[in-house]
Amino acid sequence: MHTPADVPLLELLRARLPELRKSEQKVAQLVIEEPSFVVSSTMASLAEAAGVSEPTVMRFCTGLGIGGFQAFKMKLAQALAIGLPTTYSSIARDDSVEVISTKVFDHTISSLDRARGSLDAGQIEQTVQAILEAQRMTFIGLGASGIIALDAEQKESLFGIPCSAPVDSHQQFIAAAMAEPGQLFFVISNTGRTDSINKTAEVAAANGATVIGITGEHDAPLLKHCQFAIVTKTFEDTDVFTPTVSRLAGLVLIDILATAVAARRGTEHLDRIASMKEGLARFRTASSEA
């Protein structure tokens, strides 16, 4: 059993926990729940805390494809240094509101940090250039991904070209069927496996639109219909209490694209945006006084 280089250690342990021997599961559970303790412990103290033998600890480390206990501790320390461990965010039904608040923040921060680390600057650059060359854009998504699409539509002034975000699957299909060259079609799905979104992407591409996929998986089926792809990997899962962090990563990605495009459009465009924001501030003040 080898450790994939792109999978965070604590996430890997959670995924492989059911595959381990019962004695090794005790070690893994302690690592997941108390990683800071494990980093500072000796093999003997870890074995005692987990209620197993020292050879079990060594077998656990080598079974992960890691050379030994010291190498495992170094890898764990690196994982903690990169970002807050997502396992801290495992929410229990009887957690207090204070504990839930802490866990949700920890889960969100570590997920956004993972998304930042997974972004490909080249993909972002290609997408920004495609937006600058496009005549108009359509964003589609369902559920949490639909929220990202609607947020993108609101940033039309930053993008500098007409933007739309049809909200139901029929409207999305109609938009794809009416797509044409010169149009960008953003298809947003964290799993990349939503049938209606994938079919809509296929139709948009067949009609000459440039299709850009935003997803959380490099092997998502959605991407076979896309000319460009932006992958934002988060600690997303389907646990009943787990926040939908892929939505937040998608919102940040839209901010990145909108900001980069606005900056690339030059001084005149930025001046118009500044004037719009000043006018909006005056409008808000006048409305509240009224």
C-alpha positions, -999 to 999 in steps of 0.1 A, spaced: 0 0 0 17 32 -12 9 68 -3 -2 89 -34 19 121 -35 -11 144 -41 -33 130 -13 -29 147 22 -18 122 48 -47 126 72 -72 124 43 -55 92 32 -57 77 66 -94 84 69 -100 68 35 -80 37 42 -91 32 78 -115 4 70 -88 -15 51 -63 -17 81 -60 -44 106 -78 -37 139 -45 -31 157 -33 -7 130 -67 10 130 -61 20 166 -28 37 155 -45 54 126 -74 67 148 -50 82 173 -31 99 144 -63 113 130 -76 125 164 -43 137 179 -18 144 151 2 170 172 7 144 200 19 119 175 44 143 159 61 149 193 58 112 206 82 83 205 73 50 190 69 36 225 47 64 238 25 62 206 22 24 210 12 28 246 -13 55 239 -29 34 211 -28 2 231 -7 -17 206 29 -30 203 58 -11 188 61 -36 159 24 -27 151 33 9 149 62 2 125 40 -21 104 14 7 102 41 31 89 56 8 63 22 -4 52 16 32 40 47 31 19 67 52 44 102 40 54 97 41 92 84 58 122 106 89 120 98 93 83 61 90 91 64 117 118 82 140 94 54 135 68 28 141 94 45 173 105 46 185 69 9 178 65 1 199 96 24 227 85 6 230 51 -28 236 66 -52 228 93 -61 191 92 -96 185 78 -102 157 103 -105 184 130 -138 193 113 -155 159 119 -187 171 135 -205 151 161 -242 154 169 -236 164 205 -209 190 198 -215 224 213 -221 255 191 -186 267 200 -170 234 190 -191 233 158 -180 269 149 -143 259 154 -147 228 133 -165 245 104 -138 272 103 -110 246 104 -126 225 77 -132 256 55 -97 270 59 -80 237 52 -102 231 22 -95 265 7 -58 260 13 -60 227 -6 -79 244 -34 -53 271 -36 -25 245 -38 -43 225 -65 -50 254 -89 -30 253 -121 -18 288 -129 -17 279 -166 -53 269 -166 -63 302 -150 -42 322 -175 -58 303 -205 -93 310 -191 -86 347 -185 -74 350 -221 -104 332 -234 -127 356 -215 -109 386 -229 -115 372 -265 -151 362 -259 -183 381 -269 -205 368 -241 -205 341 -213 -230 317 -199 -225 300 -165 -244 268 -156 -246 247 -125 -271 230 -103 -274 231 -65 -243 245 -48 -227 249 -83 -257 270 -93 -248 294 -66 -214 298 -81 -230 304 -116 -253 331 -102 -223 348 -84 -204 349 -117 -234 365 -134 -234 393 -108 -198 401 -118 -207 410 -153 -194 446 -148 -159 432 -139 -158 407 -168 -168 435 -192 -191 413 -214 -227 401 -211 -231 372 -187 -261 349 -180 -268 321 -156 -300 302 -164 -312 285 -133 -330 253 -144 -319 224 -165 -343 232 -194 -331 268 -196 -295 256 -195 -301 231 -224 -318 259 -244 -288 281 -239 -265 254 -250 -287 246 -281 -285 283 -290 -248 287 -283 -224 298 -311 -188 305 -318 -175 335 -298 -194 324 -267 -179 310 -235 -199 283 -218 -188 276 -182 -201 243 -168 -197 239 -131 -200 206 -112 -178 195 -83 -182 158 -92 -184 164 -129 -209 135 -131 -243 153 -132 -260 140 -164 -279 171 -174 -248 194 -169 -226 170 -190 -252 167 -218 -256 205 -218 -218 209 -221 -218 184 -250 -245 204 -269 -228 237 -263 -195 224 -276 -212 209 -307 -227 243 -315 -192 260 -315 -191 275 -280 -158 273 -261 -167 251 -231 -148 256 -198 -153 231 -170 -149 239 -133 -148 207 -112 -131 191 -83 -118 160 -101 -91 157 -128 -109 126 -142 -144 140 -142 -165 128 -171 -176 164 -177 -141 174 -189 -143 153 -221 -167 180 -234 -145 209 -224 -117 228 -242 -104 241 -209 -106 228 -174 -101 244 -139 -98 218 -111 -103 230 -75 -97 201 -51 -113 205 -17 -120 182 13 -156 177 0 -176 147 13 -212 137 17 -212 134 56 -245 148 68 -229 175 89 -200 185 65 -203 220 50 -203 222 12 -168 237 9 -166 232 -29 -191 260 -32 -167 284 -14 -137 274 -35 -158 280 -66 -168 315 -54 -132 323 -48 -122 311 -82 -148 333 -98 -134 363 -79 -99 354 -92 -111 353 -128 -132 385 -125 -104 404 -109 -78 392 -134 -100 400 -163 -108 435 -150 -71 442 -145 -63 430 -180 -89 452 -197 -69 483 -188 -73 517 -173 -104 528 -190 -123 497 -179 -110 500 -143 -120 537 -143 -156 528 -153 -157 502 -125 -145 527 -100 -171 552 -111 -198 526 -109 -189 517 -73 -188 553 -63 -222 558 -78 -235 527 -61 -223 540 -27 -241 573 -33 -272 553 -44 -272 532 -12 -268 563 10 -297 581 -8 -319 550 -5 -312 547 32 -319 584 39 -352 581 19 
